[in-house]
Amino acid sequence: MLKHFITLQWKGFFRSASLKANLIFKIFTALGALYLIAMFTFAGIGLFYGLQKNGYEPLQTLNRFMTYYLVGDLVFRYFFQKMPIINIKPLLLLPFDKKKIVNYALGKTAVSYFNLVHAFFFIPFTVVLLINGYDPLGVTCWLLGMIFLLYVNNFINIFLNDTLSLVVIVAALVALLGGAQYYGYFNITDYTLPFFQQLYSVYWLFLLPLAVLIAMIVISHRYFSARLYMDAGLAAKATTASTENLDWLNRFGRISTFLKNDIKLIKRNKRSKTTVIMSVVFLFYGLLFFTGGIESYNNPFMKIFAGIFVSSGFLFSFGQFVPSWDSSYYPLMMTQNISYKEYLTSKWYLVVIATAISTILGAAYLYFGWQAYAAVVVGGIFNMGVNAHVVLLGGAFNKSPIDLTSGKKAFGDSSAFNIKSILISVPKLLLPIILYAIGHYTLGPIFGYALVALAGFAGFAFRDWMFKKIEAIYKAEKYKTIAAYKQSS
């Protein structure tokens, strides 16, 4: 039966309507996976000697921060790991035993890359511990405990799949605890360290996370088995219907119809809601660069790079999927008397307003000096004036639909992956750095900021001209896009 499931999935991939996009996505995913594997392996080996060199006891230090590692892994899984419900739905139409379907789906998550990648950190670290004379039995028990806890995360993520608010609360709480520990107000690791340390010193304690893991497997199996019906647990939840007029958007004229539709889409679908969460997450990206905590990031070119990212959360996470957000009704929309210019203008206003809000919220970086916030401001101007047009241009070549009813994550499919859109996206990050470098090496950093800002203002000045070019490309690609959206990927 397992062989049969794998064969069906293999055929489904190669018979997909978006095979080329899927292959490109798989290649980029594989390259990213290899990079992470290499980084995890080097970290597992180098962490021990790095901590020891600086006078820290390696195992105890790692255990102290293991809470943040596990919670960070859980949040990362939520945004990126695809849940088994997507794999189950097509199988419900076939004469398979439901228990075997659940076993296959849960088993597939167990061998997921999100679980296996951690082995490339913990196993090398464990080997180094053994080489340096740590108790073999204690190290083995500690390793087993870590593996079981990571698999517990895997099954917790299944239940968190539909509770975005809880994930946000947990992530905010961890960020708050991390900040409190960094500034010396409260150290949560004083309370979590003993448990992780005792996984090494108390040999039988690894049985505790094992028991939790077994309980999670049983609960998950019963949960899916009881809801394994197309018209029951897997069906969309019925909610009380409500209407929203959003009359305040009428000031935008005819494009207000599109703006209202996009705002409702964002509020009513999990995947589109995630774009708002990512916008907030991007605001904190600058902390890696402006705090000086990472030496290699402590240079002006990386700071302008950070300035672009801080205000671009919504632009990149929502804008790069235009017009795929509307793929379910895009063919119908194209039969109506709708102006492409009005449609694109509404998307442009949406990403520009969101970018402006992010730029204003980025004022918190004034704490690190005026130059830090100057990088955020000019980055926001460049995003609004130039990158807003670039993401719309890239959307003309985006042929993969988005299923808003699925559990795919924010970056969980190939919707934005094709050669043309990738090449078009290159200037989004390289151009501002090049402009800043020209100014920095001629008249100084202020002139570099001015050049980036001027490029953004130029984008505003030539907006109508750019829209004509982008509109012409959308029209040229219209029927290819409609044909692609009508196919099931």
Wavefront OBJ file of the C-alpha trace (Angstrom):
o trace
v 0.000 0.000 0.000
v 2.838 2.388 0.810
v 4.359 1.718 -2.615
v 0.999 2.468 -4.212
v 0.701 5.819 -2.394
v 4.215 6.817 -3.423
v 3.494 5.828 -7.044
v 0.349 7.994 -7.075
v 2.249 10.969 -5.725
v 5.060 10.474 -8.242
v 2.598 10.380 -11.140
v 0.733 13.377 -9.733
v 3.934 15.426 -9.736
v 5.006 14.612 -13.284
v 1.490 14.951 -14.706
v 0.952 18.308 -13.031
v -0.109 21.246 -15.185
v 2.682 23.288 -13.615
v 5.434 20.674 -13.955
v 8.107 23.169 -15.050
v 7.354 25.522 -12.173
v 7.314 22.592 -9.753
v 10.695 21.361 -11.017
v 12.229 24.817 -10.635
v 10.752 25.064 -7.159
v 12.105 21.624 -6.236
v 15.582 22.559 -7.499
v 15.653 25.760 -5.445
v 14.270 23.863 -2.454
v 16.970 21.195 -2.802
v 19.702 23.834 -3.018
v 18.335 25.556 0.050
v 18.120 22.235 1.862
v 21.737 21.399 1.038
v 22.825 24.817 2.274
v 20.951 24.363 5.562
v 22.346 20.856 5.985
v 25.876 22.189 5.536
v 25.233 25.055 7.990
v 23.691 22.731 10.584
v 26.600 20.301 10.253
v 29.238 23.009 10.660
v 27.281 24.475 13.574
v 27.053 21.076 15.271
v 30.823 20.638 15.054
v 31.926 24.218 15.573
v 29.550 25.097 18.397
v 31.314 22.848 20.876
v 34.787 24.233 20.225
v 33.534 27.807 19.909
v 31.828 27.697 23.298
v 34.746 25.893 24.903
v 37.205 28.438 23.531
v 35.198 31.266 25.110
v 35.067 29.584 28.499
v 31.555 28.087 28.353
v 30.586 24.508 29.128
v 29.234 23.436 25.701
v 26.449 21.008 26.631
v 25.111 23.118 29.477
v 25.161 26.282 27.347
v 23.269 24.576 24.519
v 20.728 23.180 26.982
v 20.219 26.653 28.420
v 18.955 27.956 25.078
v 17.208 24.771 23.952
v 13.793 26.243 24.794
v 14.285 28.974 22.192
v 15.525 26.396 19.695
v 12.404 24.246 20.069
v 9.940 27.146 19.989
v 11.728 28.685 17.017
v 11.505 25.332 15.242
v 7.755 25.189 15.953
v 7.126 28.699 14.587
v 9.256 27.949 11.512
v 7.288 24.753 10.891
v 4.007 26.623 11.121
v 4.911 28.975 8.292
v 6.659 26.489 6.016
v 5.691 22.872 6.689
v 2.757 21.546 4.649
v 0.231 19.563 6.650
v -1.005 16.047 5.744
v -4.609 17.162 5.115
v -3.565 18.229 1.598
v -2.195 14.757 0.911
v -5.284 13.042 2.335
v -8.047 14.803 0.408
v -7.420 13.241 -3.046
v -7.143 9.769 -1.504
v -10.610 9.981 0.074
v -12.160 9.518 -3.368
v -10.380 6.175 -3.811
v -11.192 2.782 -2.202
v -8.407 2.848 0.390
v -8.596 1.827 4.022
v -8.827 5.054 6.030
v -6.378 3.904 8.689
v -3.772 3.246 6.024
v -4.357 6.707 4.562
v -3.787 8.285 7.989
v -0.699 6.144 8.578
v 0.713 7.274 5.232
v -0.035 10.968 5.832
v 1.384 11.057 9.364
v 4.316 8.883 8.342
v 5.113 11.329 5.568
v 5.366 14.186 8.057
v 7.661 12.010 10.187
v 10.222 11.730 7.375
v 9.836 15.399 6.486
v 12.927 17.504 5.857
v 11.841 19.680 8.802
v 12.562 16.725 11.089
v 15.598 15.234 9.394
v 17.574 18.487 9.082
v 18.010 18.687 12.867
v 19.938 15.413 12.805
v 22.722 17.200 10.924
v 23.166 19.447 13.957
v 22.599 17.124 16.906
v 24.461 14.044 15.635
v 27.745 15.912 14.859
v 27.442 17.726 18.192
v 26.901 14.376 19.941
v 29.935 12.848 18.207
v 32.093 15.773 19.352
v 30.801 15.299 22.907
v 31.828 11.620 22.808
v 35.262 12.471 21.405
v 35.798 14.897 24.271
v 35.093 12.344 26.973
v 31.432 12.874 27.859
v 29.533 9.909 29.298
v 28.430 7.805 26.252
v 25.212 6.599 27.866
v 24.297 10.078 29.070
v 25.003 11.619 25.654
v 22.920 8.921 23.930
v 19.979 9.495 26.274
v 20.260 13.273 25.753
v 20.276 12.829 21.957
v 17.216 10.563 22.068
v 15.419 13.105 24.255
v 16.154 15.900 21.755
v 14.948 13.793 18.819
v 11.710 12.890 20.600
v 11.051 16.556 21.493
v 11.551 17.636 17.878
v 9.085 14.979 16.744
v 6.651 16.218 19.393
v 6.942 19.601 17.640
v 6.020 17.886 14.388
v 2.705 16.675 15.784
v 1.984 19.852 17.745
v 2.279 21.714 14.448
v -0.508 19.570 13.008
v -2.912 20.881 15.643
v -1.604 24.453 15.392
v -2.341 24.475 11.668
v -5.680 26.261 12.147
v -4.780 28.405 15.171
v -2.818 31.333 13.769
v -3.644 33.551 16.747
v -2.079 31.057 19.169
v 1.101 30.891 17.081
v 1.349 34.685 17.079
v 0.866 34.803 20.857
v 3.535 32.138 21.423
v 6.002 33.854 19.075
v 5.383 37.240 20.733
v 5.788 35.692 24.194
v 9.091 34.069 23.237
v 10.330 37.345 21.731
v 9.347 39.122 24.956
v 11.123 36.528 27.106
v 14.176 36.737 24.871
v 14.262 40.509 25.219
v 13.810 40.273 28.986
v 16.698 37.826 29.190
v 18.911 39.948 26.911
v 18.414 43.063 29.053
v 18.695 41.155 32.331
v 15.125 41.499 33.641
v 14.075 37.843 33.685
v 15.856 34.667 32.609
v 13.456 31.889 31.643
v 16.348 29.539 30.917
v 17.087 29.267 34.638
v 13.868 27.269 34.900
v 14.171 25.199 31.699
v 17.880 24.364 31.941
v 17.530 21.690 34.687
v 15.212 19.524 32.569
v 17.448 19.500 29.482
v 20.542 18.997 31.605
v 18.955 16.059 33.390
v 18.296 14.366 30.054
v 22.073 13.828 30.153
v 22.543 13.054 33.836
v 19.366 11.041 34.533
v 19.435 8.126 32.101
v 15.744 7.211 32.169
v 14.402 10.757 31.737
v 14.360 10.499 27.920
v 11.362 8.192 28.401
v 9.302 11.266 29.360
v 9.491 12.994 25.926
v 9.072 9.520 24.367
v 5.808 9.061 26.281
v 4.638 12.506 25.152
v 5.520 11.637 21.559
v 3.584 8.355 21.680
v 0.588 10.196 23.142
v 0.764 12.808 20.349
v 0.908 10.078 17.684
v -2.139 8.313 19.129
v -4.099 11.561 19.473
v -3.185 12.657 15.929
v -4.187 9.277 14.484
v -7.550 9.314 16.249
v -8.100 12.978 15.343
v -7.650 12.394 11.600
v -9.381 9.024 11.549
v -12.506 10.523 13.127
v -12.585 13.368 10.593
v -11.640 11.452 7.467
v -14.701 12.349 5.435
v -15.049 14.815 2.576
v -18.269 16.206 4.072
v -17.226 16.114 7.728
v -14.025 17.098 9.497
v -12.154 18.064 6.353
v -14.953 20.265 5.040
v -14.873 24.009 5.508
v -16.380 25.198 8.775
v -19.723 26.954 8.489
v -19.737 30.391 10.024
v -22.319 33.112 10.374
v -22.421 35.204 7.224
v -21.533 38.869 7.593
v -21.203 41.768 5.213
v -18.676 44.582 5.121
v -19.259 47.729 3.128
v -15.830 49.323 3.606
v -17.363 52.592 2.420
v -14.278 54.552 3.428
v -12.535 53.082 0.367
v -14.990 54.765 -2.014
v -12.683 57.777 -2.153
v -10.441 55.733 -4.480
v -13.122 55.713 -7.183
v -13.597 52.692 -9.447
v -10.579 50.837 -8.050
v -12.283 50.748 -4.627
v -14.123 47.579 -5.758
v -10.804 45.751 -6.157
v -9.425 47.169 -2.900
v -12.486 45.991 -0.974
v -12.188 42.541 -2.516
v -8.495 42.266 -1.562
v -9.082 43.420 2.014
v -11.878 40.874 2.447
v -9.640 38.192 0.944
v -6.878 39.004 3.432
v -9.271 38.933 6.390
v -11.052 35.703 5.458
v -8.286 33.321 4.377
v -5.518 31.832 6.455
v -2.856 32.041 3.795
v -3.524 35.695 3.016
v -3.632 36.484 6.739
v -0.137 35.049 6.946
v 1.097 37.847 4.666
v 0.132 40.355 7.355
v 1.998 38.316 9.972
v 5.060 38.200 7.725
v 4.882 41.991 7.358
v 5.202 42.309 11.126
v 8.018 39.741 11.248
v 9.945 41.672 8.566
v 9.872 44.774 10.805
v 12.212 42.994 13.222
v 14.642 41.945 10.495
v 16.688 45.107 10.970
v 17.670 44.034 14.483
v 20.154 41.609 12.919
v 21.929 44.524 11.240
v 21.493 47.664 13.343
v 22.329 46.178 16.753
v 25.870 45.243 15.702
v 25.393 41.756 17.106
v 26.623 40.078 13.900
v 29.995 41.482 12.893
v 29.702 40.613 9.191
v 26.461 42.643 8.989
v 28.035 45.724 10.537
v 28.651 47.675 7.322
v 26.653 50.348 5.474
v 25.791 48.151 2.484
v 24.137 45.520 4.641
v 22.222 48.260 6.472
v 20.652 49.570 3.260
v 19.818 45.925 2.488
v 18.100 45.714 5.888
v 16.294 48.997 5.209
v 14.740 47.497 2.101
v 13.606 44.394 3.974
v 12.134 46.125 7.029
v 9.387 47.833 5.018
v 8.924 45.150 2.355
v 7.139 42.385 4.275
v 3.736 42.844 2.675
v 5.232 43.863 -0.662
v 7.177 40.617 -1.009
v 4.742 38.189 0.670
v 1.552 39.530 -0.979
v 2.751 41.433 -4.028
v 4.813 38.610 -5.508
v 1.657 36.447 -5.761
v -0.338 38.912 -7.866
v -2.527 37.893 -9.718
v -2.495 34.359 -8.260
v -4.584 35.527 -5.298
v -7.480 35.925 -7.746
v -6.795 32.706 -9.681
v -10.057 30.996 -8.619
v -12.158 33.624 -10.412
v -9.579 35.220 -12.721
v -11.031 33.637 -15.926
v -14.495 34.960 -14.998
v -13.084 38.381 -14.172
v -11.421 38.578 -17.578
v -14.834 38.158 -19.258
v -16.060 41.347 -17.611
v -15.547 44.925 -18.714
v -12.606 45.422 -16.371
v -9.679 47.719 -17.039
v -6.294 46.092 -16.435
v -5.017 49.487 -15.345
v -7.662 49.760 -12.613
v -6.972 46.199 -11.473
v -3.206 46.766 -11.279
v -3.622 50.198 -9.702
v -5.648 48.675 -6.862
v -2.869 46.160 -6.170
v -0.312 48.961 -6.331
v -2.220 51.079 -3.801
v -2.537 48.109 -1.472
v 1.184 47.300 -1.368
v 2.178 50.988 -1.246
v -0.103 51.740 1.706
v 1.141 48.640 3.565
v 4.763 49.604 2.831
v 4.151 53.167 4.061
v 2.692 51.827 7.321
v 5.717 49.534 7.779
v 8.061 52.469 7.134
v 6.314 54.562 9.790
v 6.413 51.698 12.302
v 10.124 51.357 11.523
v 10.653 54.659 13.363
v 11.568 52.502 16.353
v 14.992 52.095 14.706
v 15.742 55.715 15.657
v 16.912 54.083 18.881
v 19.984 52.911 16.938
v 20.664 56.333 15.417
v 19.335 58.476 12.605
v 21.307 56.573 9.965
v 19.502 53.333 10.858
v 16.088 54.917 10.351
v 17.329 56.773 7.262
v 18.070 53.369 5.718
v 14.514 52.249 6.559
v 12.955 55.435 5.125
v 14.862 55.416 1.835
v 14.275 51.673 1.600
v 10.541 52.287 2.022
v 10.580 55.023 -0.638
v 12.421 52.694 -3.033
v 9.957 49.883 -2.300
v 6.962 52.122 -2.964
v 8.391 53.822 -6.038
v 10.278 50.995 -7.753
v 9.713 47.588 -6.196
v 5.926 47.995 -6.193
v 6.143 48.125 -9.996
v 8.654 45.271 -10.141
v 6.414 42.818 -8.237
v 3.469 43.681 -10.480
v 5.634 43.151 -13.550
v 6.773 39.768 -12.247
v 3.135 38.792 -11.661
v 2.475 38.919 -15.413
v 4.565 35.739 -15.743
v 3.090 34.020 -12.684
v 1.057 31.115 -14.018
v 0.485 29.001 -10.889
v -2.849 29.369 -9.060
v -3.259 29.693 -5.312
v -5.780 27.475 -3.571
v -6.978 29.641 -0.690
v -8.859 26.699 0.818
v -5.719 24.589 1.174
v -3.259 24.386 4.036
v -0.256 25.373 1.986
v 2.040 27.728 3.777
v 3.125 31.216 2.879
v 6.051 29.894 0.879
v 4.805 26.342 0.478
v 4.238 26.057 -3.271
v 5.676 27.151 -6.584
v 3.361 30.043 -7.252
v 6.071 32.642 -7.600
v 8.784 30.438 -9.049
v 9.561 30.745 -12.740
v 12.657 31.962 -14.538
v 11.188 35.235 -15.841
v 9.760 36.363 -12.503
v 12.983 35.413 -10.699
v 15.116 37.421 -13.138
v 12.745 40.385 -12.860
v 13.003 40.198 -9.063
v 16.794 40.558 -8.977
v 16.750 44.408 -9.145
v 14.537 44.578 -6.052
v 17.540 44.083 -3.789
v 20.618 44.682 -5.957
v 19.666 48.058 -7.471
v 19.356 49.988 -4.168
v 22.656 48.541 -2.951
v 24.370 49.560 -6.204
v 22.896 53.078 -6.005
v 23.981 53.431 -2.408
v 27.483 52.167 -3.235
v 27.825 54.815 -5.973
v 26.868 57.576 -3.566
v 28.870 56.156 -0.661
v 32.132 56.015 -2.620
v 31.704 59.454 -4.245
v 30.179 62.033 -1.896
v 29.510 59.952 1.204
v 26.713 57.961 2.849
v 24.168 60.794 2.811
v 24.481 61.043 -0.971
v 24.063 57.255 -1.152
v 20.778 57.497 0.770
v 19.731 60.361 -1.505
v 20.326 58.314 -4.656
v 18.183 55.436 -3.361
v 15.407 57.856 -2.404
v 15.618 59.650 -5.776
v 15.170 56.313 -7.562
v 12.002 55.780 -5.527
v 10.678 59.272 -6.340
v 11.481 58.665 -10.014
v 9.311 55.554 -9.841
v 6.418 57.694 -8.615
v 7.025 60.280 -11.343
v 6.984 57.678 -14.118
v 4.185 55.584 -12.631
v 1.749 56.102 -15.513
v 4.407 55.197 -18.076
v 5.331 52.070 -16.125
v 1.697 51.057 -15.821
v 1.236 51.246 -19.581
v 4.193 48.899 -20.093
v 3.058 46.491 -17.373
v -0.538 46.548 -18.647
v 0.664 45.670 -22.158
v 2.573 42.655 -20.793
v -0.442 41.465 -18.791
v -2.585 41.669 -21.921
v 0.001 39.722 -23.926
v 0.067 37.004 -21.249
v -3.688 37.082 -20.592
v -4.771 33.890 -22.337
v -1.772 31.885 -21.133
v -2.605 32.914 -17.567
v -6.284 32.023 -17.957
v -5.404 28.610 -19.403
v -2.973 27.934 -16.549
v -5.491 28.934 -13.852
v -8.115 26.623 -15.331
v -5.812 23.646 -14.888
v -5.395 21.842 -11.614
v -1.842 21.920 -10.338
l 1 2 3 4 5 6 7 8 9 10 11 12 13 14 15 16 17 18 19 20 21 22 23 24 25 26 27 28 29 30 31 32 33 34 35 36 37 38 39 40 41 42 43 44 45 46 47 48 49 50 51 52 53 54 55 56 57 58 59 60 61 62 63 64 65 66 67 68 69 70 71 72 73 74 75 76 77 78 79 80 81 82 83 84 85 86 87 88 89 90 91 92 93 94 95 96 97 98 99 100 101 102 103 104 105 106 107 108 109 110 111 112 113 114 115 116 117 118 119 120 121 122 123 124 125 126 127 128 129 130 131 132 133 134 135 136 137 138 139 140 141 142 143 144 145 146 147 148 149 150 151 152 153 154 155 156 157 158 159 160 161 162 163 164 165 166 167 168 169 170 171 172 173 174 175 176 177 178 179 180 181 182 183 184 185 186 187 188 189 190 191 192 193 194 195 196 197 198 199 200 201 202 203 204 205 206 207 208 209 210 211 212 213 214 215 216 217 218 219 220 221 222 223 224 225 226 227 228 229 230 231 232 233 234 235 236 237 238 239 240 241 242 243 244 245 246 247 248 249 250 251 252 253 254 255 256 257 258 259 260 261 262 263 264 265 266 267 268 269 270 271 272 273 274 275 276 277 278 279 280 281 282 283 284 285 286 287 288 289 290 291 292 293 294 295 296 297 298 299 300 301 302 303 304 305 306 307 308 309 310 311 312 313 314 315 316 317 318 319 320 321 322 323 324 325 326 327 328 329 330 331 332 333 334 335 336 337 338 339 340 341 342 343 344 345 346 347 348 349 350 351 352 353 354 355 356 357 358 359 360 361 362 363 364 365 366 367 368 369 370 371 372 373 374 375 376 377 378 379 380 381 382 383 384 385 386 387 388 389 390 391 392 393 394 395 396 397 398 399 400 401 402 403 404 405 406 407 408 409 410 411 412 413 414 415 416 417 418 419 420 421 422 423 424 425 426 427 428 429 430 431 432 433 434 435 436 437 438 439 440 441 442 443 444 445 446 447 448 449 450 451 452 453 454 455 456 457 458 459 460 461 462 463 464 465 466 467 468 469 470 471 472 473 474 475 476 477 478 479 480 481 482 483 484 485 486 487 488 489
